[in-house]
Amino acid sequence: MGRDEIYLVYCLIMFAFMNRAKVFYYMTSLGTIIAISESCKIIYHKPMPYMEDPSIFPKNCVIQYAHPSGHSYDASAFPLVVFLDYFH
């Protein structure tokens, strides 16, 4: 499963146990986080090592640029959304 499918599962679980307004807020936040992450990859676009060195043969590797890391951005942005939801 990729990152988008996992987020869909999270949203479905949240929809089952939380009110609709909060689920809509989290889904909108997730969509914004993904859009910003992918936009930054397009703007910055540092190539992955296999794109620069022809001697490297990727196995099951995605065809995306390397930096900025989407995982680290998601891991820092979504907890911030949850924190602001509960403490703001």
N, CA, C and O of each residue as an XYZ file, in Angstrom:
352
protein
N       0.843     -1.186      0.000
C       0.000      0.000      0.000
C       0.882      1.241      0.000
O       1.898      1.312      0.692
N       0.474      2.184     -0.774
C       1.198      3.442     -0.818
C       0.687      4.423      0.210
O      -0.235      4.130      0.972
N       1.285      5.564      0.219
C       0.951      6.569      1.216
C      -0.492      7.055      1.060
O      -1.173      7.265      2.064
N      -0.967      7.236     -0.152
C      -2.325      7.728     -0.348
C      -3.372      6.717      0.096
O      -4.404      7.103      0.645
N      -3.128      5.433     -0.130
C      -4.073      4.408      0.295
C      -4.144      4.319      1.817
O      -5.218      4.109      2.380
N      -3.012      4.477      2.473
C      -2.998      4.441      3.934
C      -3.777      5.621      4.498
O      -4.510      5.471      5.475
N      -3.624      6.790      3.892
C      -4.395      7.954      4.338
C      -5.886      7.745      4.129
O      -6.691      8.202      4.941
N      -6.268      7.069      3.065
C      -7.677      6.778      2.833
C      -8.217      5.866      3.921
O      -9.330      6.071      4.407
N      -7.442      4.863      4.307
C      -7.857      3.963      5.392
C      -7.999      4.749      6.701
O      -8.969      4.553      7.433
N      -7.042      5.634      7.003
C      -7.138      6.465      8.200
C      -8.411      7.301      8.176
O      -9.106      7.399      9.188
N      -8.720      7.899      7.044
C      -9.911      8.742      6.946
C     -11.185      7.931      7.132
O     -12.128      8.402      7.766
N     -11.225      6.721      6.589
C     -12.403      5.875      6.778
C     -12.573      5.478      8.238
O     -13.694      5.437      8.746
N     -11.463      5.183      8.917
C     -11.534      4.852     10.338
C     -11.987      6.073     11.137
O     -12.820      5.953     12.035
N     -11.443      7.241     10.814
C     -11.870      8.462     11.507
C     -13.347      8.737     11.261
O     -14.056      9.164     12.172
N     -13.819      8.497     10.038
C     -15.215      8.749      9.704
C     -16.147      7.873     10.527
O     -17.263      8.283     10.849
N     -15.694      6.661     10.873
C     -16.514      5.745     11.655
C     -16.601      6.156     13.118
O     -17.598      5.865     13.780
N     -15.568      6.833     13.639
C     -15.519      7.098     15.074
C     -15.561      8.574     15.464
O     -15.637      8.878     16.654
N     -15.515      9.493     14.513
C     -15.485     10.925     14.846
C     -16.642     11.627     14.140
O     -17.286     11.057     13.259
N     -16.894     12.872     14.539
C     -17.953     13.602     13.856
C     -17.491     14.080     12.487
O     -16.292     14.176     12.225
N     -18.441     14.375     11.626
C     -18.133     14.667     10.231
C     -17.317     15.935     10.043
O     -16.467     15.990      9.155
N     -17.553     16.941     10.849
C     -16.805     18.196     10.701
C     -15.321     17.980     10.966
O     -14.475     18.514     10.248
N     -15.007     17.207     11.984
C     -13.601     16.947     12.303
C     -12.947     16.084     11.224
O     -11.791     16.310     10.869
N     -13.674     15.102     10.703
C     -13.138     14.270      9.630
C     -12.887     15.115      8.388
O     -11.859     14.949      7.731
N     -13.805     16.016      8.054
C     -13.613     16.900      6.910
C     -12.382     17.782      7.113
O     -11.618     18.009      6.175
N     -12.190     18.278      8.329
C     -11.016     19.099      8.647
C      -9.727     18.305      8.438
O      -8.779     18.807      7.834
N      -9.689     17.070      8.935
C      -8.492     16.245      8.778
C      -8.257     15.850      7.321
O      -7.114     15.832      6.864
N      -9.322     15.535      6.590
C      -9.158     15.169      5.183
C      -8.666     16.364      4.365
O      -7.820     16.207      3.485
N      -9.189     17.546      4.651
C      -8.725     18.750      3.960
C      -7.268     19.027      4.306
O      -6.480     19.398      3.437
N      -6.914     18.849      5.565
C      -5.524     19.055      5.982
C      -4.587     18.063      5.303
O      -3.507     18.438      4.846
N      -5.000     16.793      5.235
C      -4.172     15.781      4.566
C      -3.992     16.106      3.085
O      -2.893     15.977      2.544
N      -5.067     16.524      2.437
C      -4.970     16.903      1.027
C      -4.031     18.070      0.816
O      -3.260     18.087     -0.144
N      -4.090     19.050      1.711
C      -3.195     20.205      1.623
C      -1.750     19.798      1.863
O      -0.851     20.260      1.161
N      -1.520     18.940      2.844
C      -0.166     18.468      3.147
C       0.419     17.722      1.940
O       1.572     17.946      1.572
N      -0.365     16.848      1.333
C       0.114     16.096      0.166
C       0.383     17.039     -1.003
O       1.385     16.888     -1.702
N      -0.506     18.012     -1.221
C      -0.314     18.956     -2.329
C       0.950     19.786     -2.141
O       1.698     19.994     -3.096
N       1.195     20.262     -0.925
C       2.403     21.053     -0.662
C       3.650     20.188     -0.820
O       4.645     20.631     -1.393
N       3.600     18.962     -0.319
C       4.748     18.058     -0.426
C       5.093     17.770     -1.886
O       6.259     17.839     -2.274
N       4.096     17.453     -2.682
C       4.349     17.153     -4.091
C       4.779     18.402     -4.859
O       5.609     18.309     -5.763
N       4.233     19.558     -4.518
C       4.647     20.808     -5.173
C       6.097     21.132     -4.862
O       6.836     21.574     -5.741
N       6.514     20.917     -3.619
C       7.914     21.164     -3.254
C       8.846     20.226     -4.004
O       9.949     20.621     -4.381
N       8.413     18.975     -4.227
C       9.243     18.043     -4.998
C       9.394     18.515     -6.436
O      10.466     18.378     -7.026
N       8.333     19.067     -7.002
C       8.400     19.562     -8.376
C       9.312     20.779     -8.464
O      10.071     20.918     -9.423
N       9.241     21.660     -7.469
C      10.047     22.887     -7.491
C      11.518     22.584     -7.225
O      12.392     23.080     -7.936
N      11.795     21.776     -6.208
C      13.187     21.523     -5.805
C      13.839     20.438     -6.652
O      14.978     20.606     -7.089
N      13.170     19.368     -6.884
C      13.514     18.212     -7.715
C      14.995     17.810     -7.765
O      15.647     17.924     -8.802
N      15.505     17.341     -6.631
C      16.832     16.726     -6.620
C      16.672     15.273     -7.075
O      15.878     14.534     -6.492
N      17.406     14.854     -8.099
C      17.218     13.492     -8.613
C      17.709     12.420     -7.642
O      18.600     12.648     -6.824
N      17.099     11.249     -7.764
C      17.535     10.103     -6.972
C      18.847      9.571     -7.552
O      19.161      9.830     -8.713
N      19.608      8.833     -6.751
C      20.915      8.352     -7.230
C      20.847      7.533     -8.514
O      21.737      7.644     -9.357
N      19.812      6.716     -8.681
C      19.749      5.894     -9.896
C      19.477      6.742    -11.139
O      19.703      6.282    -12.258
N      18.992      7.979    -10.958
C      18.761      8.872    -12.096
C      20.067      9.499    -12.598
O      20.175      9.878    -13.764
N      21.040      9.600    -11.716
C      22.316     10.219    -12.079
C      23.378      9.212    -12.481
O      24.226      9.516    -13.320
N      23.349      8.030    -11.905
C      24.377      7.019    -12.143
C      23.771      5.836    -12.901
O      22.950      5.106    -12.346
N      24.163      5.640    -14.157
C      23.562      4.548    -14.931
C      23.961      3.145    -14.457
O      23.364      2.158    -14.885
N      24.959      3.052    -13.581
C      25.347      1.728    -13.083
C      24.422      1.224    -11.973
O      24.494      0.059    -11.584
N      23.562      2.097    -11.470
C      22.613      1.713    -10.416
C      21.308      1.302    -11.084
O      20.720      2.069    -11.846
N      20.859      0.080    -10.790
C      19.603     -0.428    -11.335
C      18.578     -0.506    -10.208
O      18.731     -1.324     -9.301
N      17.544      0.321    -10.244
C      16.558      0.309     -9.151
C      15.659     -0.922     -9.209
O      15.339     -1.435    -10.281
N      15.263     -1.376     -8.029
C      14.309     -2.466     -7.905
C      13.070     -1.910     -7.226
O      13.144     -1.447     -6.089
N      11.959     -1.949     -7.893
C      10.692     -1.480     -7.322
C      10.807     -0.064     -6.753
O      10.319      0.204     -5.655
N      11.427      0.809     -7.471
C      11.616      2.176     -7.003
C      10.625      3.094     -7.712
O      10.325      2.913     -8.892
N      10.131      4.065     -6.985
C       9.198      5.007     -7.585
C       9.944      5.970     -8.506
O      11.136      6.218     -8.325
N       9.252      6.492     -9.465
C       9.863      7.431    -10.396
C       9.505      8.839     -9.931
O       8.680      9.516    -10.544
N      10.130      9.268     -8.849
C       9.945     10.602     -8.301
C      11.304     11.131     -7.902
O      12.286     10.395     -7.809
N      11.328     12.430     -7.668
C      12.564     13.031     -7.205
C      12.765     12.746     -5.724
O      11.826     12.387     -5.014
N      14.008     12.913     -5.267
C      14.370     12.475     -3.922
C      14.018     13.478     -2.831
O      13.462     13.101     -1.799
N      14.329     14.727     -3.044
C      14.150     15.712     -1.975
C      13.185     16.777     -2.414
O      13.119     17.065     -3.609
N      12.450     17.365     -1.542
C      12.343     17.099     -0.109
C      11.575     15.803      0.148
O      10.737     15.387     -0.652
N      11.878     15.189      1.264
C      11.276     13.907      1.596
C       9.814     14.085      1.978
O       9.482     14.854      2.880
N       8.960     13.374      1.288
C       7.537     13.441      1.602
C       7.221     12.808      2.937
O       6.322     13.266      3.644
N       7.953     11.750      3.297
C       7.691     11.073      4.566
C       7.986     11.978      5.752
O       7.193     12.049      6.691
N       9.108     12.663      5.716
C       9.445     13.514      6.857
C       8.520     14.720      6.934
O       8.177     15.170      8.028
N       8.114     15.247      5.786
C       7.176     16.374      5.806
C       5.829     15.934      6.364
O       5.247     16.633      7.193
N       5.323     14.782      5.920
C       4.053     14.277      6.421
C       4.128     13.974      7.916
O       3.191     14.247      8.667
N       5.256     13.409      8.332
C       5.421     13.044      9.740
C       5.495     14.264     10.644
O       5.208     14.158     11.837
N       5.868     15.407     10.114
C       5.905     16.612     10.941
C       4.653     17.465     10.774
O       4.249     18.142     11.720
N       4.036     17.451      9.610
C       2.891     18.331      9.365
C       1.600     17.797      9.970
O       0.855     18.563     10.581
N       1.314     16.515      9.821
C       0.046     16.009     10.333
C      -0.037     16.042     11.861
O      -1.091     16.406     12.384
N       1.006     15.687     12.602
C       0.909     15.862     14.059
C       0.688     17.329     14.470
O       0.039     17.600     15.480
N       1.223     18.259     13.694
C       0.976     19.675     13.975
C      -0.503     20.003     13.793
O      -1.066     20.769     14.576
N      -1.131     19.439     12.782
C      -2.567     19.653     12.562
C      -3.367     19.098     13.739
O      -4.284     19.755     14.231
N      -3.026     17.899     14.189
C      -3.725     17.301     15.328
C      -3.490     18.120     16.589
O      -4.420     18.344     17.363
N      -2.268     18.565     16.804
C      -1.953     19.393     17.978
C      -2.780     20.680     17.970
O      -3.368     21.048     18.987
N      -2.822     21.355     16.833
C      -3.588     22.595     16.746
C      -5.080     22.347     16.904
O      -5.804     23.207     17.405
N      -5.543     21.182     16.482
C      -6.955     20.852     16.645
C      -7.320     20.719     18.113
O      -8.380     21.182     18.533
N      -6.463     20.099     18.889
C      -6.797     19.858     20.286
C      -6.443     21.011     21.226
O      -7.100     21.184     22.252
N      -5.432     21.791     20.900
C      -4.966     22.803     21.846
C      -5.176     24.234     21.380
O      -4.701     25.160     22.037
N      -5.858     24.443     20.289
C      -6.095     25.825     19.831
C      -7.505     26.231     20.131
O      -7.902     27.356     19.825
